[in-house]
Amino acid sequence: MVGLVMLFSAGAVRGAQDLLLKQVVWVVISLLAGLYASMVNLEWLRNRSVIIFALCMLGLLLTLVPGVGVKVNGAQRWIGLGALRIQPSEFAKIGIVLILAKYFADQQRAIGTLVKGFILPSLLIGSACGLIILQPDFGTCFLCGAVGATLMFQAGVGLRWLLPVAGLAVSAFSILVYFDPVRIRRVTSFLDVEANANDSAYQLWQGMLAFGVGGLEGVGLGMGRQQMYFLPEAHTDFIFPVIGEELGLIATFTILVAFLIMFFTVGMKLRQISRMNDYLLAMGALLFIVLQAIINMGVVTGCLPTKGMSLPFISYGGSNLVVTFIFVGLVINVMRRKDNPSPIQAREL
């Protein structure tokens, strides 16, 4: 609801009614998808994890095919389906979580080995991240890699393998950023925002001004100036500064606390789950939601280099909203299964 209200305000000069109508349609689709995810049989889903992951990889490949993938602002991340545009990298998050949960649940005895415990799951994560970075989408690639590595650690993979490879991955990632003119400018402008306020750091500077103007209580809903084309992407990646300007620190801090409450409450409940598949499934879903929110907030407040990444539940966009609700549904499903365990059948003994 906060997302819909702020979208209507942030899109006041961008055709708010059209944006709101499209987002309402996506909200309905997301609610249905989340409801289905909360009720689907987890064993049935586990048995089809390989198929779902393969379909996600196919979607990532299709974005790179000329005439199929849709290119916007130099990035080819979408597939056009009539009036709708689907972002396969968002759905790849689901595929990564499902395949890793199934893999480690099936290979529990081999988790401590080099090949089955480390190399094979790393290849699964790397194949998805490699296709995502070709779009290019550095932010989603980093997010998928970070969540994938965390799930490997949670499954029991040793740090003696994870840390060196993580260091190599960060080094390779840094090299790619260094030789990309657009992204290296984002990093350098992030280091000195005020000096680049009229150039590469313009968007970040305007976002910081919005927080400053809003103060504690904000200037009032619909009374902000940043949505009047002062702040690019005010209804998508930078909707958080609009909230800060119009509703103030109280609202932005409340949203931050809400994500933290989600993380800690679900995290504490996960400690009671005995099934490896269910635990990794819920943990991956939780990390993708909360970590993306933290990165978005860090970017728009100048704590992290500028990177286009939507704020879950609130930013405009369909694919991310659908995936976020599916993740919430999976967490609810896992919790319900924990609270209502099915009886052991004789054939399982």
C-alpha positions as CSV (number, residue, x, y, z in Angstrom):
1,M,0.0,0.0,0.0
2,V,2.9,2.4,0.8
3,G,4.3,1.6,-2.7
4,L,1.0,2.4,-4.5
5,V,0.5,5.6,-2.6
6,M,4.1,6.8,-3.1
7,L,4.0,5.7,-6.8
8,F,0.9,7.9,-7.3
9,S,2.8,10.8,-5.7
10,A,6.1,10.2,-7.4
11,G,4.5,9.8,-10.8
12,A,2.4,13.0,-10.5
13,V,4.1,14.6,-13.6
14,R,4.8,11.2,-15.3
15,G,1.2,10.1,-15.9
16,A,0.4,8.9,-12.4
17,Q,-2.9,7.3,-13.3
18,D,-1.4,5.1,-16.0
19,L,1.5,4.1,-13.7
20,L,-0.8,3.4,-10.8
21,L,-3.1,1.3,-13.0
22,K,-0.3,-0.8,-14.3
23,Q,1.1,-1.3,-10.9
24,V,-2.3,-2.3,-9.5
25,V,-2.4,-5.0,-12.2
26,W,1.0,-6.2,-11.2
27,V,0.0,-6.2,-7.5
28,V,-3.0,-8.4,-8.2
29,I,-0.7,-10.8,-10.2
30,S,1.9,-10.7,-7.5
31,L,-0.7,-11.5,-4.8
32,L,-2.0,-14.5,-6.8
33,A,1.6,-15.7,-7.4
34,G,2.5,-15.3,-3.7
35,L,-0.7,-17.1,-2.6
36,Y,0.1,-20.0,-4.9
37,A,3.7,-20.1,-3.6
38,S,2.4,-20.3,-0.1
39,M,0.2,-23.3,-0.9
40,V,2.3,-25.3,-3.4
41,N,3.6,-28.7,-2.3
42,L,7.2,-28.1,-1.5
43,E,8.2,-31.7,-2.4
44,W,6.5,-31.2,-5.8
45,L,8.4,-28.0,-6.2
46,R,11.7,-29.6,-5.2
47,N,11.3,-32.3,-7.8
48,R,10.9,-29.7,-10.5
49,S,13.8,-27.4,-9.4
50,V,16.0,-28.5,-12.3
51,I,13.3,-27.7,-14.8
52,I,12.6,-24.3,-13.3
53,F,16.3,-23.4,-13.2
54,A,16.7,-24.5,-16.8
55,L,13.8,-22.3,-17.8
56,C,15.3,-19.4,-16.0
57,M,18.6,-19.9,-17.8
58,L,16.7,-20.0,-21.1
59,G,15.1,-16.7,-20.2
60,L,18.5,-15.1,-19.6
61,L,19.7,-16.4,-22.9
62,L,16.7,-15.0,-24.7
63,T,17.4,-11.5,-23.5
64,L,20.7,-11.6,-25.5
65,V,19.0,-12.6,-28.7
66,P,18.5,-9.7,-31.1
67,G,14.8,-9.1,-31.8
68,V,13.8,-10.9,-28.6
69,G,15.6,-9.0,-25.9
70,V,14.5,-5.4,-25.3
71,K,17.3,-2.8,-24.9
72,V,16.7,0.2,-22.6
73,N,19.4,2.7,-21.7
74,G,22.2,0.5,-23.0
75,A,21.1,-2.6,-21.1
76,Q,19.4,-5.6,-22.7
77,R,17.6,-7.1,-19.7
78,W,14.0,-7.6,-20.8
79,I,11.9,-9.7,-23.0
80,G,9.0,-8.0,-24.7
81,L,5.6,-9.7,-24.5
82,G,3.2,-7.3,-26.2
83,A,2.6,-4.4,-23.9
84,L,4.4,-6.2,-21.0
85,R,8.2,-6.5,-20.5
86,I,9.5,-9.4,-18.4
87,Q,12.9,-9.2,-16.7
88,P,14.3,-12.8,-16.6
89,S,17.1,-11.9,-14.2
90,E,14.5,-11.4,-11.5
91,F,13.0,-14.8,-12.0
92,A,16.6,-16.3,-12.1
93,K,16.7,-15.5,-8.4
94,I,14.0,-18.1,-7.8
95,G,15.8,-20.6,-10.0
96,I,19.1,-20.1,-8.0
97,V,17.4,-20.6,-4.7
98,L,15.4,-23.7,-5.8
99,I,18.4,-25.4,-7.4
100,L,20.8,-24.8,-4.5
101,A,18.2,-25.9,-2.0
102,K,17.6,-29.2,-3.9
103,Y,21.3,-29.8,-4.6
104,F,22.5,-29.4,-1.1
105,A,19.5,-31.4,0.3
106,D,20.4,-34.3,-2.1
107,Q,24.2,-34.0,-1.5
108,Q,24.4,-33.6,2.3
109,R,27.0,-36.4,2.7
110,A,29.2,-34.7,0.0
111,I,29.1,-31.1,1.2
112,G,32.5,-31.4,2.7
113,T,34.1,-32.5,-0.6
114,L,35.7,-30.2,-3.1
115,V,33.9,-31.3,-6.3
116,K,30.4,-32.0,-5.2
117,G,30.4,-29.6,-2.2
118,F,32.0,-26.6,-3.8
119,I,32.8,-26.7,-7.5
120,L,29.5,-28.0,-8.8
121,P,27.2,-25.5,-6.9
122,S,29.7,-22.7,-7.7
123,L,29.2,-23.6,-11.4
124,L,25.4,-23.4,-11.0
125,I,25.7,-19.9,-9.5
126,G,28.4,-18.8,-11.9
127,S,26.4,-19.8,-15.0
128,A,23.5,-17.6,-13.9
129,C,25.7,-14.7,-12.9
130,G,27.7,-14.9,-16.1
131,L,24.5,-14.6,-18.3
132,I,23.3,-11.7,-16.1
133,I,26.5,-9.7,-16.3
134,L,26.4,-10.0,-20.1
135,Q,23.1,-8.0,-20.2
136,P,24.9,-6.1,-18.4
137,D,23.5,-6.0,-14.9
138,F,26.3,-5.7,-12.4
139,G,24.0,-5.1,-9.4
140,T,21.8,-8.2,-9.9
141,C,24.9,-10.3,-10.6
142,F,26.5,-9.2,-7.4
143,L,23.2,-9.9,-5.5
144,C,22.9,-13.4,-6.9
145,G,26.5,-14.2,-6.2
146,A,26.3,-12.9,-2.6
147,V,23.1,-14.8,-1.8
148,G,24.4,-18.0,-3.6
149,A,27.7,-17.9,-1.6
150,T,25.7,-17.3,1.7
151,L,23.5,-20.3,1.0
152,M,26.6,-22.4,0.3
153,F,28.1,-21.4,3.6
154,Q,24.8,-22.1,5.4
155,A,24.7,-25.5,3.8
156,G,28.1,-26.3,5.4
157,V,30.6,-25.5,2.6
158,G,34.0,-24.6,4.2
159,L,35.3,-21.1,4.3
160,R,38.7,-22.4,3.2
161,W,37.2,-22.7,-0.3
162,L,34.6,-19.9,-0.2
163,L,36.9,-17.0,1.0
164,P,39.6,-17.4,-1.7
165,V,37.1,-17.7,-4.5
166,A,35.1,-14.8,-3.1
167,G,38.3,-12.7,-3.2
168,L,38.9,-13.7,-6.8
169,A,35.3,-12.9,-7.7
170,V,35.5,-9.5,-6.1
171,S,38.8,-8.8,-8.0
172,A,37.3,-9.9,-11.3
173,F,34.2,-7.8,-10.6
174,S,36.3,-4.8,-9.8
175,I,38.3,-5.2,-13.0
176,L,35.1,-5.3,-15.1
177,V,33.9,-2.2,-13.4
178,Y,37.2,-0.4,-13.9
179,F,37.1,-1.0,-17.7
180,D,33.5,0.0,-18.0
181,P,33.4,3.8,-18.5
182,V,29.8,4.2,-17.2
183,R,30.3,2.2,-14.0
184,I,33.7,3.6,-13.1
185,R,32.3,7.1,-13.3
186,R,29.6,6.0,-10.9
187,V,32.2,4.8,-8.5
188,T,34.4,7.9,-8.8
189,S,31.4,10.3,-8.5
190,F,30.2,8.4,-5.4
191,L,33.5,9.1,-3.7
192,D,33.0,12.9,-4.3
193,V,29.3,13.5,-4.7
194,E,29.3,17.3,-4.3
195,A,32.0,17.8,-6.9
196,N,30.0,15.8,-9.5
197,A,26.6,17.1,-8.5
198,N,25.9,18.5,-11.9
199,D,27.3,15.5,-13.8
200,S,27.6,11.8,-13.0
201,A,26.4,12.2,-9.4
202,Y,23.4,14.3,-10.3
203,Q,20.8,11.7,-9.4
204,L,22.5,10.8,-6.1
205,W,22.9,14.5,-5.2
206,Q,19.2,15.2,-5.8
207,G,18.3,12.2,-3.7
208,M,20.4,13.5,-0.8
209,L,18.8,16.9,-1.1
210,A,15.3,15.2,-0.9
211,F,16.2,13.6,2.4
212,G,17.6,16.9,3.7
213,V,14.5,18.9,2.7
214,G,12.1,16.3,4.2
215,G,13.7,16.4,7.6
216,L,11.9,14.6,10.4
217,E,8.2,14.8,9.3
218,G,8.5,15.6,5.6
219,V,6.9,18.4,3.5
220,G,3.7,16.5,3.1
221,L,2.3,13.8,0.7
222,G,2.3,15.1,-2.8
223,M,4.1,18.3,-1.9
224,G,7.6,17.2,-2.8
225,R,9.6,18.7,-5.7
226,Q,11.9,15.9,-6.7
227,Q,9.3,14.0,-8.7
228,M,9.0,17.1,-11.0
229,Y,11.8,15.7,-13.1
230,F,14.5,17.0,-10.6
231,L,15.1,13.4,-9.6
232,P,15.3,10.9,-12.5
233,E,13.7,7.5,-11.9
234,A,11.8,8.9,-8.9
235,H,9.2,6.2,-9.2
236,T,11.5,3.3,-9.6
237,D,15.0,3.0,-8.1
238,F,15.0,6.3,-6.3
239,I,11.5,6.2,-4.7
240,F,13.0,6.1,-1.2
241,P,14.2,9.7,-1.4
242,V,10.7,10.8,-2.5
243,I,9.4,9.1,0.7
244,G,12.0,10.9,2.7
245,E,11.1,14.3,1.2
246,E,7.4,13.9,1.5
247,L,7.0,11.8,4.7
248,G,10.3,12.5,6.4
249,L,12.7,10.5,8.5
250,I,9.9,8.9,10.5
251,A,8.6,7.1,7.4
252,T,12.0,6.1,6.0
253,F,13.2,4.8,9.3
254,T,9.9,2.8,9.8
255,I,10.5,1.1,6.4
256,L,14.0,0.2,7.3
257,V,12.9,-1.2,10.6
258,A,10.2,-3.2,8.9
259,F,12.8,-5.0,6.7
260,L,15.0,-5.6,9.7
261,I,12.1,-7.1,11.7
262,M,11.3,-9.3,8.7
263,F,14.9,-10.5,8.6
264,F,15.4,-11.2,12.3
265,T,11.9,-12.7,13.0
266,V,12.1,-15.1,10.0
267,G,15.8,-15.7,10.7
268,M,15.0,-16.8,14.3
269,K,12.2,-19.1,13.1
270,L,14.5,-20.7,10.5
271,R,16.7,-22.1,13.3
272,Q,13.8,-24.5,14.1
273,I,13.7,-26.0,10.6
274,S,15.3,-29.5,10.3
275,R,14.9,-30.1,6.6
276,M,17.8,-28.8,4.5
277,N,15.7,-28.0,1.5
278,D,13.2,-26.0,3.4
279,Y,15.8,-24.1,5.4
280,L,17.8,-23.0,2.3
281,L,14.6,-22.2,0.4
282,A,13.4,-19.8,3.0
283,M,16.8,-18.4,3.8
284,G,17.5,-17.7,0.1
285,A,14.1,-16.0,-0.3
286,L,14.7,-13.9,2.8
287,L,18.1,-12.8,1.7
288,F,17.0,-11.8,-1.8
289,I,14.3,-9.5,-0.3
290,V,16.2,-7.9,2.6
291,L,19.7,-7.7,1.0
292,Q,18.2,-6.0,-2.1
293,A,16.3,-3.5,0.2
294,I,19.5,-2.7,2.1
295,I,21.5,-2.2,-1.1
296,N,18.8,0.1,-2.5
297,M,18.7,2.2,0.7
298,G,22.5,2.3,0.8
299,V,22.7,3.5,-2.8
300,V,20.1,6.3,-2.5
301,T,21.6,7.6,0.8
302,G,25.2,7.7,-0.7
303,C,26.5,4.8,1.4
304,L,27.1,2.6,-1.7
305,P,28.0,3.4,-5.4
306,T,25.0,4.2,-7.6
307,K,23.4,1.1,-9.0
308,G,19.9,0.7,-10.4
309,M,18.1,-1.7,-8.0
310,S,14.5,-1.4,-7.0
311,L,13.2,-1.2,-3.5
312,P,11.1,-4.4,-2.8
313,F,7.4,-3.9,-2.4
314,I,7.6,-0.2,-3.1
315,S,9.4,0.7,-6.4
316,Y,7.5,0.6,-9.7
317,G,8.0,-2.5,-11.7
318,G,6.3,-5.8,-12.3
319,S,8.9,-8.6,-12.4
320,N,10.6,-7.7,-9.1
321,L,7.2,-7.3,-7.4
322,V,6.0,-10.8,-8.6
323,V,9.3,-12.4,-7.5
324,T,9.2,-10.7,-4.1
325,F,5.7,-11.9,-3.4
326,I,6.7,-15.4,-4.5
327,F,9.6,-15.3,-2.1
328,V,7.2,-14.2,0.7
329,G,4.8,-17.0,-0.2
330,L,7.7,-19.6,-0.1
331,V,8.7,-18.4,3.4
332,I,5.1,-18.7,4.6
333,N,4.9,-22.1,3.1
334,V,8.1,-23.3,4.8
335,M,6.8,-21.9,8.2
336,R,3.5,-23.6,7.8
337,R,5.2,-26.9,7.0
338,K,7.4,-26.5,10.1
339,D,4.4,-25.8,12.4
340,N,2.3,-28.7,10.8
341,P,4.7,-31.5,10.0
342,S,3.3,-34.3,8.0
343,P,3.3,-37.8,9.7
344,I,6.0,-40.2,8.7
345,Q,4.7,-42.9,6.4
346,A,5.7,-46.6,6.8
347,R,7.5,-46.5,3.5
348,E,9.7,-43.6,4.7
349,L,11.1,-45.7,7.6
